[in-house]
């Protein structure tokens, strides 16, 4: 894997791996510092990604869907806020 320059700027990348990596970082930081807010933010992010990936209406093109990178990110932010 790399930076995917072939799809740069096309709004077709799937940002779920980035979101899950961010959740892992938040969880690690939260557990290391004893900050439960960070741990819960990590859990909310993971739940949101799982919810989006379970619904074909929120899939990105690589998964056979029509949702662009930006729209997936917006849907993810909305789901995180709902958790």
N, C-alpha and C positions, 0 to 999 in steps of 0.2 A: 504494500500500500504506500501511497505517497500523497502528494498535495493535490492530485487530480487536476492538473492544469487543463486537461481536455474538456472539462465541464465547468471551468471557472467562469463565473458571471452568468451562468445559464439558469440558475434557480432550480436545479434538479438534484442537488446533493442531498443525501439523507443525513441529517445532523444528529440522529439518535445516539450514535457512538460517542460523539462529543458530549452530549448531555449526560450519558451514563458515566463517562470519565469524570466529568465535573462532579457528579453525585459521589463518586468514589473519593474524590479529593475532599469534598465537604465532610463526608463521613469520617475520613481519616483525621482531618483537622479537628473535627468536633470531639471525637473520642480521645485524641491526644491531649486536647486542652480542657476536656470536661464540659464542653459547650453543647448542651443538648439541642439548642436552636439549630446549630449546623447539622447535627445528626438527623433531626427531623426534616430539615430542608433537603438533605440527601435522600431520605426515604420518600418524601413527597415527589422529588424529581424522578426517582425510579418508578414509582407508581404511575406517574403521568406518562412516562415513556411506554410502560407496559400497556396502559390503556390505549394509547394512540396506535401502537403496533398491533393490538388485538382487533382493531376496527379497520376494515379495508378502505373505508371512506377517508381515512387519514394516512394512507400509505403514500410514500414518495414514488417517483417513477421506477426506481430500482426494484421496488417491491410490487410493481404492477399498478401503482396508483397514479393519481393525477395531482396530488398536493405538492406544491413547490417547497423549496427549502424555507423560504420566508413564511409561508402559510403554516408549515409544520412547526416552525419556531413559535409562531403566534398561538397556535393551538396548544403547544406544550406549555407556554407561559400561562395560558388560561387554565389549563388543567392543574398546574402546580398551585395556582392561586385558589383553586377549588378544593384542594386537598387539605 
